[in-house]
Every structure is written in structure tokens, then in C-alpha cells.
Amino acid sequence: MAEREASVSLMRSMVCSQERQTGTGWLAADWKKSAAATSDAVYQRVQSDYQTRLREVSGKLAERAGELRENIDALTLRLEEISRQETQQREARQEAELRAAVGEYTDKQWKEIGGAWDKELTRLVKEKQPSTGS
């Protein structure tokens, strides 16, 4: 769910970025050419309108950048935690495997213990993988 929200937020940022580029293009246009055919009051009003739009879009982008940074930080922390758990699980499985090899566990016990570790490792590995949900 968090990944979907991050994707939506990224899409909104991209749209805002496109709006910003468009606004910048409008402001960078050859205003002098257009100004010759309009009064100073009209020229100033239109230019002010475009500058206001550009400030609004830039503000939206700044807001989205913060959201995206927070999402990235949260996902990075979660990935680090899963990786730490995976390392612990692998080491615990290796320890159990060694104990089974020296006869501390019967074959039946090892199959149960090893199967449980393998199941947990599989879950952790899947949790680390990017979601391809709808």
C-alpha cells in the first residue's frame, strides 16, 4: 500500500514538474513581441498571472519532494530491517544445520527445523522484492 502511495505521489510530482516546465516556457517566451500588440496593463497582468502559476506549481513540487523523501527514507529503513532479519535467519539456519550434522538433531527434527527456517527465509526474500501489485 505504501509503495502504491509513493507511486501516486511520484506521478503527481511528474505532472507538477511538467506544469512548471510549461510555465517557465511561457515566461521565457518572447514577451517583447507580444507586448507590442498589447497595452502595458494587459502585458503586466498576463505576466503576473504566469509568474503566480509558476510559484504555485513550484510550491506543489516542493511539497511532493518532501513526501517522496519521507517515503524513500521509510522504505529504506524497512529494507534494512528485513535484510537484518534475513541475515539472522540465515545464520540461525546454518547453526541448526551444523548441529544436525554433528548429531544433535535427528533427521526428522532437522527436516522440521530446516523447513521452518527455509519458509521464513523465503518470506523475507519475497518481502524485499518490489511489489508488482495492481
N, CA, C and O atoms as a MOPAC input file, in Angstrom:
PM7 MOZYME 1SCF
protein

 N      0.82400 1    -1.18400 1     0.00000 1
 C      0.00000 1     0.00000 1     0.00000 1
 C      0.87200 1     1.25300 1     0.00000 1
 O      0.59800 1     2.20200 1    -0.73600 1
 N      1.91500 1     1.26000 1     0.81900 1
 C      2.81800 1     2.40900 1     0.87500 1
 C      3.51600 1     2.60700 1    -0.45900 1
 O      3.74800 1     3.74200 1    -0.87500 1
 N      3.85500 1     1.50700 1    -1.13800 1
 C      4.50000 1     1.61400 1    -2.44500 1
 C      3.56100 1     2.25100 1    -3.45700 1
 O      3.99200 1     3.05500 1    -4.28300 1
 N      2.27800 1     1.89800 1    -3.40100 1
 C      1.29800 1     2.47500 1    -4.31800 1
 C      1.16800 1     3.98000 1    -4.06000 1
 O      1.12700 1     4.77500 1    -5.00000 1
 N      1.10300 1     4.36600 1    -2.77700 1
 C      1.00800 1     5.78500 1    -2.43300 1
 C      2.24300 1     6.53700 1    -2.91400 1
 O      2.13500 1     7.66400 1    -3.39700 1
 N      3.41600 1     5.92000 1    -2.78500 1
 C      4.64900 1     6.55200 1    -3.25500 1
 C      4.60700 1     6.72400 1    -4.76600 1
 O      5.06100 1     7.74300 1    -5.28500 1
 N      4.06700 1     5.73600 1    -5.47700 1
 C      3.96300 1     5.82700 1    -6.93600 1
 C      3.01100 1     6.93500 1    -7.34500 1
 O      3.29800 1     7.69200 1    -8.27200 1
 N      1.88100 1     7.03600 1    -6.66100 1
 C      0.91400 1     8.09500 1    -6.96600 1
 C      1.54100 1     9.45900 1    -6.70300 1
 O      1.38300 1    10.39200 1    -7.49100 1
 N      2.24900 1     9.55800 1    -5.59200 1
 C      2.90700 1    10.81200 1    -5.25600 1
 C      3.94900 1    11.18000 1    -6.31100 1
 O      4.07600 1    12.34600 1    -6.68400 1
 N      4.68600 1    10.19000 1    -6.78400 1
 C      5.68100 1    10.42600 1    -7.82400 1
 C      5.01600 1    10.90700 1    -9.10600 1
 O      5.51600 1    11.82200 1    -9.76100 1
 N      3.89700 1    10.29800 1    -9.46500 1
 C      3.17500 1    10.71800 1   -10.67100 1
 C      2.70300 1    12.17200 1   -10.54100 1
 O      2.80300 1    12.95100 1   -11.48900 1
 N      2.19300 1    12.52300 1    -9.36900 1
 C      1.75100 1    13.90200 1    -9.15300 1
 C      2.92700 1    14.86400 1    -9.30200 1
 O      2.79200 1    15.93900 1    -9.88600 1
 N      4.07000 1    14.47100 1    -8.77200 1
 C      5.25900 1    15.31000 1    -8.87600 1
 C      5.67200 1    15.49600 1   -10.32500 1
 O      6.08200 1    16.58200 1   -10.73500 1
 N      5.55800 1    14.41300 1   -11.09900 1
 C      5.92400 1    14.50000 1   -12.51100 1
 C      4.98500 1    15.45300 1   -13.25000 1
 O      5.42300 1    16.23300 1   -14.09500 1
 N      3.69300 1    15.38500 1   -12.92600 1
 C      2.72800 1    16.28900 1   -13.55400 1
 C      3.04900 1    17.72400 1   -13.16500 1
 O      3.05200 1    18.61800 1   -14.01200 1
 N      3.32400 1    17.94500 1   -11.86700 1
 C      3.68100 1    19.28800 1   -11.41600 1
 C      4.94400 1    19.77400 1   -12.10700 1
 O      5.05200 1    20.94600 1   -12.46700 1
 N      5.89400 1    18.87300 1   -12.28900 1
 C      7.13400 1    19.23300 1   -12.95700 1
 C      6.85900 1    19.65300 1   -14.40100 1
 O      7.44300 1    20.61800 1   -14.89400 1
 N      5.96600 1    18.92100 1   -15.07600 1
 C      5.60400 1    19.27500 1   -16.44500 1
 C      4.92400 1    20.64700 1   -16.47400 1
 O      5.19100 1    21.45700 1   -17.36200 1
 N      4.04200 1    20.90500 1   -15.49600 1
 C      3.38200 1    22.20700 1   -15.41700 1
 C      4.41200 1    23.30600 1   -15.19900 1
 O      4.30900 1    24.39200 1   -15.77000 1
 N      5.39700 1    23.01500 1   -14.37400 1
 C      6.44200 1    24.01000 1   -14.09600 1
 C      7.23400 1    24.31600 1   -15.36400 1
 O      7.52600 1    25.47500 1   -15.65900 1
 N      7.57800 1    23.27100 1   -16.10900 1
 C      8.31000 1    23.48800 1   -17.35500 1
 C      7.49100 1    24.31200 1   -18.34200 1
 O      8.02000 1    25.18500 1   -19.03000 1
 N      6.19700 1    24.02300 1   -18.39800 1
 C      5.32100 1    24.77400 1   -19.29100 1
 C      5.27200 1    26.23400 1   -18.86300 1
 O      5.39200 1    27.13200 1   -19.69600 1
 N      5.09400 1    26.47200 1   -17.56600 1
 C      5.04800 1    27.85000 1   -17.05800 1
 C      6.34500 1    28.58900 1   -17.30400 1
 O      6.33900 1    29.76200 1   -17.67700 1
 N      7.45000 1    27.90600 1   -17.09600 1
 C      8.75500 1    28.51900 1   -17.35000 1
 C      8.88100 1    28.86800 1   -18.82800 1
 O      9.41800 1    29.91500 1   -19.19200 1
 N      8.37800 1    27.97200 1   -19.67100 1
 C      8.40800 1    28.23900 1   -21.11600 1
 C      7.58700 1    29.46300 1   -21.47500 1
 O      7.99200 1    30.27900 1   -22.30200 1
 N      6.43000 1    29.58100 1   -20.84400 1
 C      5.59400 1    30.76000 1   -21.10500 1
 C      6.32200 1    32.04000 1   -20.69600 1
 O      6.29500 1    33.04000 1   -21.41300 1
 N      6.97200 1    31.99200 1   -19.53400 1
 C      7.67100 1    33.18100 1   -19.05400 1
 C      8.90300 1    33.49000 1   -19.89900 1
 O      9.28900 1    34.64900 1   -20.05300 1
 N      9.51200 1    32.44100 1   -20.44200 1
 C     10.70900 1    32.63500 1   -21.24400 1
 C     10.37600 1    33.03100 1   -22.67700 1
 O     11.26400 1    33.42800 1   -23.43100 1
 N      9.11400 1    32.92700 1   -23.05700 1
 C      8.70900 1    33.26200 1   -24.42600 1
 C      9.07800 1    34.71100 1   -24.72400 1
 O      9.31200 1    35.51500 1   -23.82200 1
 N      9.12000 1    35.00500 1   -25.97300 1
 C      9.49400 1    36.35400 1   -26.39500 1
 C      8.33500 1    37.31200 1   -26.09300 1
 O      7.48800 1    37.59100 1   -26.94100 1
 N      8.33600 1    37.79700 1   -24.86400 1
 C      7.26700 1    38.67700 1   -24.40200 1
 C      7.27100 1    40.00600 1   -25.15700 1
 O      6.21900 1    40.61700 1   -25.34900 1
 N      8.42700 1    40.44300 1   -25.57600 1
 C      8.51100 1    41.74600 1   -26.23900 1
 C      7.71200 1    41.76300 1   -27.54000 1
 O      7.09600 1    42.76800 1   -27.89500 1
 N      7.73400 1    40.62200 1   -28.24600 1
 C      6.97500 1    40.51500 1   -29.49000 1
 C      5.48000 1    40.69300 1   -29.21700 1
 O      4.78200 1    41.43700 1   -29.90700 1
 N      5.01700 1    39.98500 1   -28.19100 1
 C      3.60500 1    40.04500 1   -27.83400 1
 C      3.24300 1    41.38100 1   -27.21600 1
 O      2.12200 1    41.86300 1   -27.38000 1
 N      4.18000 1    41.97600 1   -26.51200 1
 C      3.91500 1    43.23400 1   -25.82500 1
 C      3.61600 1    44.36300 1   -26.80000 1
 O      2.87100 1    45.28500 1   -26.46900 1
 N      4.17700 1    44.30300 1   -27.97100 1
 C      3.97300 1    45.37100 1   -28.95500 1
 C      2.50400 1    45.49400 1   -29.34300 1
 O      2.03900 1    46.58200 1   -29.68100 1
 N      1.77200 1    44.38100 1   -29.29700 1
 C      0.37300 1    44.38700 1   -29.72700 1
 C     -0.59600 1    44.57800 1   -28.56600 1
 O     -1.80800 1    44.60700 1   -28.77700 1
 N     -0.07900 1    44.71100 1   -27.33500 1
 C     -0.96700 1    44.83600 1   -26.17200 1
 C     -0.57200 1    46.04200 1   -25.33000 1
 O      0.53900 1    46.56300 1   -25.43800 1
 N     -1.49400 1    46.46600 1   -24.50000 1
 C     -1.19300 1    47.58100 1   -23.59500 1
 C     -0.30200 1    47.08000 1   -22.46800 1
 O     -0.21800 1    45.88200 1   -22.19700 1
 N      0.35700 1    48.02700 1   -21.82400 1
 C      1.22700 1    47.65800 1   -20.70500 1
 C      0.43700 1    46.97600 1   -19.58400 1
 O      0.93700 1    46.04100 1   -18.95700 1
 N     -0.78100 1    47.43100 1   -19.33000 1
 C     -1.59900 1    46.85400 1   -18.25400 1
 C     -1.91100 1    45.38600 1   -18.54500 1
 O     -1.82100 1    44.54300 1   -17.65200 1
 N     -2.27500 1    45.08200 1   -19.78200 1
 C     -2.58800 1    43.70000 1   -20.15600 1
 C     -1.32400 1    42.84700 1   -20.07700 1
 O     -1.33700 1    41.73900 1   -19.53900 1
 N     -0.24800 1    43.37900 1   -20.61600 1
 C      1.02600 1    42.66900 1   -20.58300 1
 C      1.41800 1    42.33300 1   -19.14200 1
 O      1.78100 1    41.19200 1   -18.85500 1
 N      1.35000 1    43.30200 1   -18.23800 1
 C      1.71900 1    43.08900 1   -16.83900 1
 C      0.79400 1    42.07700 1   -16.17000 1
 O      1.24800 1    41.24600 1   -15.38400 1
 N     -0.50800 1    42.14200 1   -16.48100 1
 C     -1.47900 1    41.22700 1   -15.88100 1
 C     -1.19400 1    39.78000 1   -16.29100 1
 O     -1.20900 1    38.87500 1   -15.45600 1
 N     -0.93500 1    39.57400 1   -17.58100 1
 C     -0.65900 1    38.21700 1   -18.07500 1
 C      0.66100 1    37.71000 1   -17.51200 1
 O      0.75300 1    36.56100 1   -17.08100 1
 N      1.66300 1    38.54500 1   -17.51500 1
 C      2.95600 1    38.13000 1   -16.97600 1
 C      2.82700 1    37.79800 1   -15.48600 1
 O      3.38600 1    36.80300 1   -15.02500 1
 N      2.11300 1    38.60500 1   -14.74700 1
 C      1.89700 1    38.35500 1   -13.32500 1
 C      1.14400 1    37.04100 1   -13.11400 1
 O      1.46100 1    36.27800 1   -12.20200 1
 N      0.14500 1    36.78200 1   -13.96400 1
 C     -0.60800 1    35.52700 1   -13.87900 1
 C      0.31900 1    34.32700 1   -14.06100 1
 O      0.24700 1    33.36800 1   -13.29300 1
 N      1.18300 1    34.37200 1   -15.06600 1
 C      2.09500 1    33.25900 1   -15.31100 1
 C      3.09700 1    33.10300 1   -14.16800 1
 O      3.43000 1    31.98000 1   -13.78900 1
 N      3.56800 1    34.18500 1   -13.63200 1
 C      4.50700 1    34.09600 1   -12.51000 1
 C      3.81800 1    33.50000 1   -11.28000 1
 O      4.42700 1    32.71800 1   -10.55100 1
 N      2.56000 1    33.86200 1   -11.04600 1
 C      1.79900 1    33.29600 1    -9.93100 1
 C      1.61200 1    31.80000 1   -10.12300 1
 O      1.80800 1    31.01900 1    -9.19200 1
 N      1.23400 1    31.40200 1   -11.33100 1
 C      1.06200 1    29.97000 1   -11.61600 1
 C      2.36500 1    29.21200 1   -11.38400 1
 O      2.36900 1    28.12300 1   -10.81000 1
 N      3.45700 1    29.79600 1   -11.83200 1
 C      4.75600 1    29.14200 1   -11.68200 1
 C      5.11100 1    28.99000 1   -10.19900 1
 O      5.61700 1    27.94500 1    -9.78900 1
 N      4.85300 1    30.01300 1    -9.40200 1
 C      5.12500 1    29.92200 1    -7.95900 1
 C      4.26900 1    28.82700 1    -7.32300 1
 O      4.75700 1    28.07400 1    -6.48100 1
 N      2.99700 1    28.73200 1    -7.71900 1
 C      2.10600 1    27.71100 1    -7.16200 1
 C      2.58900 1    26.30700 1    -7.50800 1
 O      2.63000 1    25.42700 1    -6.64800 1
 N      2.95000 1    26.10500 1    -8.76200 1
 C      3.42800 1    24.78500 1    -9.18800 1
 C      4.75400 1    24.45100 1    -8.50300 1
 O      4.97600 1    23.31100 1    -8.09700 1
 N      5.62700 1    25.44000 1    -8.37500 1
 C      6.90500 1    25.20700 1    -7.68900 1
 C      6.66900 1    24.83300 1    -6.22900 1
 O      7.36900 1    23.98200 1    -5.68000 1
 N      5.68800 1    25.46700 1    -5.60600 1
 C      5.33400 1    25.12900 1    -4.22700 1
 C      4.82800 1    23.70600 1    -4.10900 1
 O      5.19200 1    22.98300 1    -3.18200 1
 N      3.97800 1    23.30500 1    -5.05900 1
 C      3.46100 1    21.92600 1    -5.05300 1
 C      4.60000 1    20.92600 1    -5.21400 1
 O      4.62800 1    19.88700 1    -4.55500 1
 N      5.53300 1    21.25300 1    -6.09500 1
 C      6.68100 1    20.35700 1    -6.29100 1
 C      7.50700 1    20.23700 1    -5.01200 1
 O      7.96100 1    19.14800 1    -4.65900 1
 N      7.69800 1    21.34300 1    -4.33200 1
 C      8.47300 1    21.31100 1    -3.08700 1
 C      7.76900 1    20.43100 1    -2.05500 1
 O      8.42500 1    19.67600 1    -1.33700 1
 N      6.43300 1    20.52200 1    -1.97400 1
 C      5.67900 1    19.67700 1    -1.05000 1
 C      5.84500 1    18.20500 1    -1.41000 1
 O      6.06700 1    17.37500 1    -0.52900 1
 N      5.74300 1    17.88100 1    -2.66900 1
 C      5.84500 1    16.48900 1    -3.11600 1
 C      7.25200 1    15.95800 1    -2.88800 1
 O      7.42600 1    14.78400 1    -2.56100 1
 N      8.25400 1    16.80600 1    -3.05500 1
 C      9.63300 1    16.35500 1    -2.85200 1
 C      9.81900 1    15.88500 1    -1.42100 1
 O     10.48000 1    14.87600 1    -1.17400 1
 N      9.23500 1    16.61600 1    -0.47500 1
 C      9.32100 1    16.20900 1     0.92400 1
 C      8.64000 1    14.87700 1     1.16900 1
 O      9.17700 1    14.01900 1     1.86900 1
 N      7.44400 1    14.70100 1     0.58600 1
 C      6.71700 1    13.43900 1     0.72900 1
 C      7.52100 1    12.28200 1     0.15600 1
 O      7.61400 1    11.21500 1     0.76200 1
 N      8.09600 1    12.50300 1    -1.01300 1
 C      8.88100 1    11.44200 1    -1.64300 1
 C     10.11000 1    11.09100 1    -0.81600 1
 O     10.45500 1     9.91800 1    -0.67400 1
 N     10.76900 1    12.10900 1    -0.27200 1
 C     11.93500 1    11.83300 1     0.58000 1
 C     11.52700 1    11.00200 1     1.79300 1
 O     12.22600 1    10.06100 1     2.16800 1
 N     10.39500 1    11.35000 1     2.40400 1
 C      9.91300 1    10.59600 1     3.56100 1
 C      9.60200 1     9.14700 1     3.17900 1
 O      9.94400 1     8.22100 1     3.91500 1
 N      8.95400 1     8.95400 1     2.02700 1
 C      8.64600 1     7.59700 1     1.56500 1
 C      9.92100 1     6.80500 1     1.30600 1
 O     10.01700 1     5.63700 1     1.68200 1
 N     10.87800 1     7.42500 1     0.67900 1
 C     12.14700 1     6.75700 1     0.39000 1
 C     12.84500 1     6.38100 1     1.69000 1
 O     13.35100 1     5.26700 1     1.82500 1
 N     12.87500 1     7.30400 1     2.64300 1
 C     13.51400 1     7.01900 1     3.93000 1
 C     12.82800 1     5.85300 1     4.64500 1
 O     13.49500 1     4.96600 1     5.17900 1
 N     11.48900 1     5.86200 1     4.65100 1
 C     10.74100 1     4.78600 1     5.32000 1
 C     10.99600 1     3.44300 1     4.64400 1
 O     11.20100 1     2.43400 1     5.31800 1
 N     10.98200 1     3.43300 1     3.31600 1
 C     11.22400 1     2.18300 1     2.59600 1
 C     12.65600 1     1.69500 1     2.78400 1
 O     12.89600 1     0.49100 1     2.87500 1
 N     13.60100 1     2.61700 1     2.84200 1
 C     15.00000 1     2.24700 1     3.06500 1
 C     15.17800 1     1.61400 1     4.44400 1
 O     15.85900 1     0.59900 1     4.58800 1
 N     14.55900 1     2.22400 1     5.45400 1
 C     14.63900 1     1.64800 1     6.80100 1
 C     14.01000 1     0.26100 1     6.84200 1
 O     14.55300 1    -0.65200 1     7.46400 1
 N     12.87200 1     0.10500 1     6.18500 1
 C     12.18900 1    -1.19600 1     6.16900 1
 C     13.06100 1    -2.24200 1     5.47700 1
 O     13.17000 1    -3.37300 1     5.95100 1
 N     13.67600 1    -1.86800 1     4.36900 1
 C     14.55200 1    -2.79700 1     3.64800 1
 C     15.75300 1    -3.19400 1     4.50200 1
 O     16.15400 1    -4.35800 1     4.51000 1
 N     16.32400 1    -2.23300 1     5.21800 1
 C     17.45000 1    -2.54200 1     6.10300 1
 C     17.02900 1    -3.51000 1     7.20400 1
 O     17.77300 1    -4.43000 1     7.54400 1
 N     15.83800 1    -3.30300 1     7.75900 1
 C     15.33100 1    -4.19200 1     8.81600 1
 C     15.10700 1    -5.60200 1     8.27700 1
 O     15.46900 1    -6.58300 1     8.92600 1
 N     14.51800 1    -5.69900 1     7.10500 1
 C     14.28600 1    -7.02100 1     6.50700 1
 C     15.61200 1    -7.70900 1     6.22100 1
 O     15.75100 1    -8.91100 1     6.44800 1
 N     16.58300 1    -6.95900 1     5.72600 1
 C     17.90800 1    -7.53500 1     5.44400 1
 C     18.56900 1    -8.02900 1     6.73200 1
 O     19.20600 1    -9.08200 1     6.73900 1
 N     18.42000 1    -7.27300 1     7.81500 1
 C     18.97800 1    -7.68100 1     9.10100 1
 C     18.31100 1    -8.98200 1     9.56200 1
 O     18.98400 1    -9.90700 1    10.01800 1
 N     16.98400 1    -9.03900 1     9.43800 1
 C     16.26200 1   -10.25500 1     9.82400 1
 C     16.67800 1   -11.43900 1     8.96000 1
 O     16.82400 1   -12.55700 1     9.45300 1
 N     16.86700 1   -11.18700 1     7.68100 1
 C     17.27300 1   -12.26100 1     6.77300 1
 C     18.64500 1   -12.81900 1     7.17800 1
 O     18.85000 1   -14.03200 1     7.18900 1
 N     19.56900 1   -11.92700 1     7.50700 1
 C     20.90100 1   -12.36200 1     7.93700 1
 C     20.80000 1   -13.20600 1     9.21300 1
 O     21.44300 1   -14.24900 1     9.32700 1
 N     19.99400 1   -12.74900 1    10.16100 1
 C     19.80300 1   -13.51600 1    11.39900 1
 C     19.21400 1   -14.89300 1    11.10300 1
 O     19.65000 1   -15.89200 1    11.67600 1
 N     18.23900 1   -14.94800 1    10.22200 1
 C     17.60000 1   -16.22000 1     9.88000 1
 C     18.58700 1   -17.16100 1     9.19300 1
 O     18.61700 1   -18.35600 1     9.48700 1
 N     19.39100 1   -16.62500 1     8.28300 1
 C     20.38300 1   -17.46600 1     7.59300 1
 C     21.39900 1   -18.04100 1     8.58500 1
 O     21.75700 1   -19.21600 1     8.51100 1
 N     21.85500 1   -17.19500 1     9.51100 1
 C     22.82400 1   -17.66300 1    10.49800 1
 C     22.21200 1   -18.70500 1    11.42700 1
 O     22.85800 1   -19.69300 1    11.77800 1
 N     20.97100 1   -18.47900 1    11.81900 1
 C     20.30000 1   -19.44900 1    12.69000 1
 C     20.11300 1   -20.77600 1    11.96300 1
 O     20.27400 1   -21.84000 1    12.56100 1
 N     19.77800 1   -20.72100 1    10.68500 1
 C     19.62000 1   -21.94800 1     9.90300 1
 C     20.95300 1   -22.67300 1     9.78000 1
 O     21.01500 1   -23.89400 1     9.92200 1
 N     22.02700 1   -21.91700 1     9.51200 1
 C     23.34800 1   -22.52900 1     9.40400 1
 C     23.74900 1   -23.20600 1    10.72000 1
 O     24.32200 1   -24.29600 1    10.72000 1
 N     23.43800 1   -22.54200 1    11.84100 1
 C     23.73400 1   -23.12400 1    13.14400 1
 C     22.95600 1   -24.42700 1    13.34100 1
 O     23.51100 1   -25.42900 1    13.79300 1
 N     21.67200 1   -24.40100 1    12.99800 1
 C     20.85400 1   -25.60900 1    13.14300 1
 C     21.36100 1   -26.71300 1    12.22300 1
 O     21.36100 1   -27.88600 1    12.59700 1
 N     21.78900 1   -26.34000 1    11.03000 1
 C     22.31400 1   -27.31900 1    10.07900 1
 C     23.58600 1   -27.96500 1    10.63100 1
 O     23.77100 1   -29.17600 1    10.51200 1
 N     24.45300 1   -27.16500 1    11.22800 1
 C     25.68000 1   -27.68900 1    11.82500 1
 C     25.35100 1   -28.61900 1    13.00300 1
 O     25.95200 1   -29.68500 1    13.14100 1
 N     24.41800 1   -28.22100 1    13.83000 1
 C     24.02000 1   -29.05800 1    14.96200 1
 C     23.42100 1   -30.38500 1    14.47900 1
 O     23.62200 1   -31.43300 1    15.09200 1
 N     22.68900 1   -30.31500 1    13.38000 1
 C     22.12900 1   -31.55300 1    12.81900 1
 C     23.25100 1   -32.43100 1    12.27200 1
 O     23.20700 1   -33.65400 1    12.40600 1
 N     24.25500 1   -31.80700 1    11.65600 1
 C     25.36700 1   -32.57000 1    11.07600 1
 C     26.17100 1   -33.31800 1    12.13800 1
 O     26.70500 1   -34.39400 1    11.86800 1
 N     26.25800 1   -32.75700 1    13.33600 1
 C     27.02800 1   -33.42000 1    14.39600 1
 C     26.14600 1   -34.32700 1    15.24800 1
 O     26.60700 1   -34.88200 1    16.24600 1
 N     24.89700 1   -34.48000 1    14.86500 1
 C     24.03000 1   -35.44000 1    15.52200 1
 C     23.16500 1   -34.89700 1    16.64700 1
 O     22.52700 1   -35.67500 1    17.35700 1
 N     23.12800 1   -33.59200 1    16.82800 1
 C     22.29600 1   -33.02900 1    17.90300 1
 C     20.81400 1   -33.18500 1    17.58200 1
 O     19.98600 1   -33.30100 1    18.48500 1
 N     20.48300 1   -33.18500 1    16.28900 1
 C     19.09100 1   -33.36800 1    15.86700 1
 C     18.96900 1   -34.65200 1    15.05600 1
 O     19.89400 1   -35.03900 1    14.34200 1
 N     17.82400 1   -35.30300 1    15.17300 1
 C     17.53900 1   -36.45300 1    14.31100 1
 C     17.18200 1   -35.91700 1    12.93000 1
 O     16.93200 1   -34.72400 1    12.75800 1
 N     17.16200 1   -36.81600 1    11.94900 1
 C     16.78300 1   -36.38800 1    10.59400 1
 C     15.38900 1   -35.76400 1    10.59000 1
 O     15.14600 1   -34.76300 1     9.91600 1
 N     14.48400 1   -36.36600 1    11.34700 1
 C     13.11900 1   -35.85100 1    11.41000 1
 C     13.09400 1   -34.43800 1    12.02200 1
 O     12.40900 1   -33.54400 1    11.52500 1
 N     13.85600 1   -34.26200 1    13.11100 1
 C     13.91600 1   -32.94000 1    13.74300 1
 C     14.52800 1   -31.90800 1    12.79000 1
 O     14.05400 1   -30.77600 1    12.69000 1
 N     15.58500 1   -32.32000 1    12.10000 1
 C     16.25500 1   -31.39100 1    11.17900 1
 C     15.30500 1   -30.96700 1    10.05900 1
 O     15.26000 1   -29.79300 1     9.69200 1
 N     14.54900 1   -31.92100 1     9.51800 1
 C     13.61100 1   -31.57700 1     8.44000 1
 C     12.58700 1   -30.55300 1     8.92700 1
 O     12.24700 1   -29.62200 1     8.19800 1
 N     12.09900 1   -30.72000 1    10.14000 1
 C     11.13700 1   -29.76200 1    10.70000 1
 C     11.78800 1   -28.39800 1    10.92400 1
 O     11.25200 1   -27.36600 1    10.51700 1
 N     12.94600 1   -28.41000 1    11.57400 1
 C     13.64500 1   -27.16000 1    11.88600 1
 C     14.09900 1   -26.46100 1    10.59800 1
 O     13.86100 1   -25.26900 1    10.40500 1
 N     14.75800 1   -27.22900 1     9.72500 1
 C     15.24300 1   -26.65600 1     8.46200 1
 C     14.10600 1   -26.12800 1     7.60600 1
 O     14.22800 1   -25.07400 1     6.98300 1
 N     12.99900 1   -26.86300 1     7.57600 1
 C     11.83800 1   -26.41700 1     6.80500 1
 C     11.27200 1   -25.11000 1     7.32800 1
 O     10.87200 1   -24.24500 1     6.55000 1
 N     11.23900 1   -24.96800 1     8.63900 1
 C     10.73900 1   -23.72600 1     9.24500 1
 C     11.65400 1   -22.54800 1     8.90900 1
 O     11.17900 1   -21.45700 1     8.59600 1
 N     12.97500 1   -22.77600 1     8.97600 1
 C     13.91900 1   -21.69700 1     8.63000 1
 C     13.78900 1   -21.33600 1     7.15600 1
 O     13.78300 1   -20.15900 1     6.79400 1
 N     13.68400 1   -22.35400 1     6.31100 1
 C     13.56200 1   -22.09700 1     4.87100 1
 C     12.29800 1   -21.30500 1     4.54600 1
 O     12.31300 1   -20.40000 1     3.71200 1
 N     11.20100 1   -21.66300 1     5.22200 1
 C      9.93500 1   -20.96000 1     4.99500 1
 C     10.06400 1   -19.47700 1     5.37900 1
 O      9.59900 1   -18.59800 1     4.65300 1
 N     10.69300 1   -19.21600 1     6.51400 1
 C     10.86500 1   -17.84200 1     6.98100 1
 C     11.80600 1   -17.06600 1     6.05900 1
 O     11.55900 1   -15.90000 1     5.75100 1
 N     12.88100 1   -17.71700 1     5.62000 1
 C     13.80100 1   -17.05400 1     4.68400 1
 C     13.10400 1   -16.71200 1     3.37400 1
 O     13.31500 1   -15.63300 1     2.82000 1
 N     12.28400 1   -17.61500 1     2.88200 1
 C     11.53400 1   -17.36800 1     1.65000 1
 C     10.60700 1   -16.16600 1     1.82400 1
 O     10.49700 1   -15.32600 1     0.93100 1
 N      9.94600 1   -16.09000 1     2.97000 1
 C      9.04700 1   -14.96500 1     3.24200 1
 C      9.81900 1   -13.64100 1     3.24700 1
 O      9.37700 1   -12.65400 1     2.65800 1
 N     10.97200 1   -13.63100 1     3.91500 1
 C     11.76800 1   -12.40800 1     3.98900 1
 C     12.29100 1   -11.97800 1     2.62000 1
 O     12.27600 1   -10.79400 1     2.28300 1
 N     12.75000 1   -12.94900 1     1.84000 1
 C     13.24100 1   -12.62900 1     0.49200 1
 C     12.11000 1   -12.04100 1    -0.35900 1
 O     12.31900 1   -11.06700 1    -1.08300 1
 N     10.91900 1   -12.63000 1    -0.27100 1
 C      9.77900 1   -12.10000 1    -1.02300 1
 C      9.40900 1   -10.69800 1    -0.56200 1
 O      9.03700 1    -9.85000 1    -1.37400 1
 N      9.51000 1   -10.45700 1     0.73400 1
 C      9.15700 1    -9.13300 1     1.27300 1
 C     10.12100 1    -8.05600 1     0.77100 1
 O      9.75000 1    -6.88900 1     0.64400 1
 N     11.35000 1    -8.45700 1     0.48900 1
 C     12.33800 1    -7.49900 1    -0.02600 1
 C     12.10200 1    -7.14000 1    -1.48900 1
 O     12.51800 1    -6.07500 1    -1.94800 1
 N     11.44400 1    -8.01700 1    -2.21000 1
 C     11.24400 1    -7.80200 1    -3.63600 1
 C     10.22700 1    -6.69600 1    -3.87200 1
 O      9.26800 1    -6.56900 1    -3.11000 1
 N     10.42300 1    -5.88800 1    -4.92400 1
 C      9.45400 1    -4.83000 1    -5.22100 1
 C      8.09200 1    -5.44100 1    -5.54800 1
 O      7.99700 1    -6.49100 1    -6.18300 1
 N      7.06400 1    -4.76600 1    -5.10400 1
 C      5.70600 1    -5.22200 1    -5.34700 1
 C      5.32500 1    -4.96700 1    -6.79600 1
 O      5.62600 1    -3.91000 1    -7.35000 1
 N      4.66700 1    -5.93200 1    -7.39700 1
 C      4.15400 1    -5.75500 1    -8.76000 1
 C      2.64500 1    -5.73700 1    -8.74600 1
 O      1.99200 1    -6.04400 1    -9.74300 1
 N      2.09100 1    -5.36300 1    -7.57800 1
 C      0.63900 1    -5.31600 1    -7.41000 1
 C     -0.00500 1    -4.32400 1    -8.33400 1
 O      0.66500 1    -3.52000 1    -8.98200 1
 N     -1.34800 1    -4.39200 1    -8.38500 1
 C     -2.07900 1    -3.52500 1    -9.30300 1
 C     -2.12100 1    -2.11000 1    -8.85400 1
 O     -2.70500 1    -1.26400 1    -9.53100 1

